[in-house]
Amino acid sequence: MRSLMKSSKRQKPRHDPAPSRMLYRWHRIWLTPVYRKLIGYGLPLAVLALVGYSLWTDPDVQDQIEASLSRAKESVEKRPEFQVQAMRLEGVDAHLAGKVRQAADLDLPISSFKLDLDAVRDRIEDIDAIKKASLFVRAGGILDVVVQERIPAVIWRGSNQLEILDEAGVLVGYIANRSVRPDLPLIAGEGVAPHIYQALEILAAAGPIAERVRGLVRVGERRWDLILDRGQRVLLPESDPIPAVEYAMTLQAEQDVLSRDIIVMDMRDTRRPILRLSEAALDDRRLRRAIAKDVDLDL
């Protein structure tokens, strides 16, 4: 009996097949989809991110990466299909073309990646005579520049020089003397730029005597005077001057008033047009009255 008891004590304990508590918890975690993805994907990614960050913050690695990127970028930029070889201008004459090329300031050939089209367009549109410019890079390395010029409308006699303005009152250029552009009407006075379109309407309304019109003068920055040959002036109202010009043209057509010896035709009040005679005409009128008076006395 004692021998049996001793032998039983010497036998190894039987292995318990049940998992331990920690192993059981690990199995439960692994069976959870969220934790499985986190461990299966998140942990490797975190390791890679840590390694990448450590490499990226290394100055030597950064220099190597920047040098590689710079070489790759330069090799792409220098490829022939990305080179702008020539500039083609449209809508400009030979004189203005030189100004456009000078304003563009391009050292061709140049890579299209280094070509700042907005900056080039701004420099071209800074030219007074150019209203708008459009730039396009075409196949074959051609930079097309389509220019819309400002259309000269009038010559403005400023304080020191003659300026050409378009219908919006924007400067187009300068001229040395009036004879350079005899086809453009002449205007003078201060504050004319915002009223160029109205000035053109006045000149159009004065079409029946266009050959006698010498220009317009802005008076007090409020109204216009129509200047004719022989030193004649037609004074126009501050507001709505076109009907006054048309009325003056009607008087001219019916009574030929502007062919008489007058110096001013005051149309500021169209209900009461006033004609101012020249000194010679006044003297002649006084003489006629005196003669008529003497004749009456003799009678």
SEZAMAR-330192 format. One line per 5 residues: number of its first residue (from 0); for each residue x, y, z of C-alpha. Coordinates in steps of 0.1 Angstrom, whole numbers, plus 2048, in hexadecimal, padded with zeros to 3 digits. Example, Ala and Ser with C-alpha at 12.3 -4.5 7.8 and 13.67 -1.06 7.14 Angstrom:
BEGIN
0> 87B,7D3,84E | 889,7F5,847
! end
This chain:
BEGIN
0> 800,800,800 | 81C,818,809 | 82E,80F,7E9 | 810,818,7D5 | 80D,839,7E6
5> 831,841,7E0 | 82F,838,7BB | 811,84E,7B7 | 823,86C,7C6 | 840,867,7AF
10> 829,86A,790 | 829,88C,77D | 809,8A1,77F | 7F3,8A0,761 | 7F4,8BE,749
15> 7D5,8D4,74A | 7CA,8DB,726 | 7B8,8FB,72F | 7CC,91B,724 | 7DA,932,73E
20> 7C8,953,746 | 7E0,968,732 | 7DF,951,714 | 7B9,951,716 | 7B8,977,716
25> 7D0,979,6F8 | 7BA,960,6E4 | 79C,975,6EC | 7AE,995,6E0 | 7BA,984,6C0
30> 797,978,6B8 | 78B,99D,6B9 | 78C,9AB,695 | 796,9CE,6A1 | 7B3,9C2,6B5
35> 7BE,9AA,69B | 7C0,9C5,680 | 7D1,9DD,698 | 7EC,9C3,6A0 | 7EF,9B5,67D
40> 7F1,9D6,66B | 7F5,9F2,684 | 813,9E5,695 | 828,9E0,675 | 81D,A02,669
45> 827,A12,689 | 849,A01,687 | 84D,A0D,663 | 843,A31,66C | 85B,A31,689
50> 877,A26,672 | 86D,A3E,657 | 86C,A5B,66F | 88E,A53,67D | 89C,A52,65A
55> 88A,A72,64F | 897,A86,66C | 8BA,A7C,664 | 8CB,A9A,652 | 8E0,A84,63C
60> 8C2,A71,630 | 8AF,A91,62A | 8CB,A9F,615 | 8CC,A7F,600 | 8A6,A80,5FB
65> 8A7,AA4,5F0 | 8C4,A9F,5D9 | 8B2,A81,5C9 | 892,A95,5C5 | 8A4,AB2,5B6
70> 8B6,A9D,59D | 896,A8C,593 | 883,AAD,58F | 8A0,ABC,57B | 8A1,A9E,564
75> 87B,AA2,55D | 87D,AC8,558 | 899,AC5,53F | 886,AAD,529 | 881,ABB,506
80> 85B,AB8,506 | 85A,AD0,524 | 870,AEB,516 | 862,B0C,509 | 877,B15,4EB
85> 867,B34,4DC | 84C,B4F,4E2 | 832,B57,4C7 | 81F,B78,4C9 | 7FC,B7E,4BB
90> 7E9,B9F,4B9 | 806,BB7,4BB | 819,BCC,4A1 | 83F,BCB,49E | 844,BE9,4B5
95> 82F,BDB,4D1 | 83D,BB8,4CC | 85F,BC4,4D8 | 850,BD3,4F7 | 83E,BB2,4FE
100> 85D,B9D,4FB | 870,BB5,511 | 855,BB5,52B | 852,B8E,52B | 877,B8C,533
105> 87B,B67,52B | 89C,B56,526 | 893,B3B,50D | 894,B1D,50C | 885,B19,52E
110> 873,AFC,53F | 84D,AFF,540 | 84F,AF5,565 | 864,B14,56C | 84E,B2B,557
115> 837,B41,56C | 81C,B4A,553 | 809,B61,56B | 828,B76,572 | 830,B79,54D
120> 80C,B83,545 | 80D,B9D,561 | 82D,BAC,553 | 81E,BAE,530 | 7FE,BBD,53B
125> 812,BD8,54D | 819,BE7,52A | 802,C05,526 | 7F6,BFB,503 | 7EC,BD8,50C
130> 7C9,BD1,51B | 7CC,BAC,51F | 7E4,B8F,519 | 7DE,B6A,518 | 7FB,B51,519
135> 7FA,B2C,50E | 816,B12,50B | 810,AFF,4EB | 81E,ADE,4DF | 841,AE0,4D0
140> 84D,AF8,4EB | 83B,B17,4DF | 82F,B32,4F7 | 811,B44,4E7 | 80B,B67,4F3
145> 7E9,B75,4E7 | 7E7,B9A,4ED | 7C9,BB1,4ED | 7D4,BD5,4E7 | 7C3,BF4,4F5
150> 7B2,C07,4D9 | 7BC,C2C,4D9 | 79D,C42,4DC | 7A9,C66,4E4 | 7C7,C7B,4E9
155> 7C7,C8C,50B | 7DC,CAC,50F | 7E9,CA9,532 | 7FE,CC1,545 | 81F,CB8,535
160> 818,CA0,519 | 800,C90,501 | 7F2,C6E,50C | 7DE,C55,4F8 | 7C0,C47,50B
165> 7A8,C2B,503 | 782,C2E,507 | 785,C24,52B | 79E,C40,532 | 7BC,C28,536
170> 7DD,C33,52A | 7E8,C24,509 | 808,C38,502 | 817,C5A,4FC | 81D,C6F,4DD
175> 834,C8C,4D7 | 81C,CA2,4C4 | 7F8,CA3,4B7 | 802,C9C,493 | 80D,C79,49C
180> 7E8,C6E,4A0 | 7D2,C86,48D | 7B7,C6C,48B | 7B0,C6E,4B1 | 79C,C89,4C1
185> 7AD,CA1,4DA | 7A0,CA6,4FD | 7AD,CBB,519 | 7A6,CC4,53D | 7A8,CB1,55E
190> 794,C93,569 | 78D,C87,545 | 796,C62,549 | 774,C56,558 | 761,C69,53D
195> 772,C5F,51D | 754,C4B,511 | 73E,C6A,516 | 757,C7F,502 | 755,C66,4E5
200> 72F,C68,4E6 | 731,C8E,4E4 | 749,C8D,4C6 | 732,C74,4B5 | 714,C8B,4BB
205> 728,CA7,4AB | 72E,C93,48C | 71D,CAC,474 | 739,CC5,47B | 754,CAC,482
210> 76C,CBD,46A | 76A,CDC,480 | 76E,CCB,4A2 | 790,CD0,4B2 | 78A,CBE,4D2
215> 77A,CBF,4F4 | 783,CD0,515 | 778,CC4,537 | 76E,CE2,54B | 771,CE1,571
220> 770,CBB,570 | 74A,CBF,56B | 741,CC5,547 | 74E,CC7,523 | 754,CE3,50A
225> 754,CDA,4E6 | 770,CED,4D4 | 76C,CF6,4AF | 783,D08,497 | 783,D2E,495
230> 785,D2D,4BB | 760,D24,4C0 | 754,D12,4DF | 734,CFF,4E5 | 72D,CFE,50B
235> 71C,CDE,516 | 708,CD7,536 | 716,CC3,553 | 6FD,CA7,550 | 6F0,C96,530
240> 704,CAA,517 | 6FA,C95,4F9 | 6D8,CA5,4F3 | 6E8,CC8,4F5 | 701,CBE,4DA
245> 6E4,CB0,4C5 | 6D0,CD0,4CA | 6EF,CE5,4BF | 6F2,CD0,4A0 | 6CD,CD6,498
250> 6D2,CFC,49C | 6F1,CFA,485 | 6DE,CE6,46B | 6C0,CFE,46B | 6D0,D20,471
255> 6F5,D1B,46B | 6FD,D2C,48C | 720,D1E,48F | 729,D2D,46E | 722,D50,47C
260> 73B,D67,48E | 736,D59,4B1 | 74F,D4C,4CA | 739,D3A,4E3 | 719,D25,4DF
265> 70D,D20,503 | 6F7,D00,504 | 6F9,CFB,52A | 6D3,D03,52B | 6C4,CF5,50B
270> 6A4,D08,512 | 6B8,D29,50C | 6D6,D25,4F6 | 6EC,D43,4F7 | 703,D4F,4DB
275> 721,D65,4E4 | 72D,D7A,4C7 | 752,D82,4C1 | 75F,DA5,4C7 | 760,DAC,4A2
280> 73C,DA2,49E | 732,DB7,4BC | 744,DD5,4AE | 733,DD0,48C | 711,DCC,49E
285> 717,DEC,4B1 | 721,DFE,491 | 702,DF2,480 | 6EC,DFE,49D | 6FD,E20,49D
290> 6F8,E24,478 | 6D4,E19,47A | 6CF,E32,496 | 6DE,E4E,482 | 6C8,E45,465
295> 6AA,E46,47B | 6B4,E69,488 | 6B9,E76,465 | 697,E6A,45C
! end
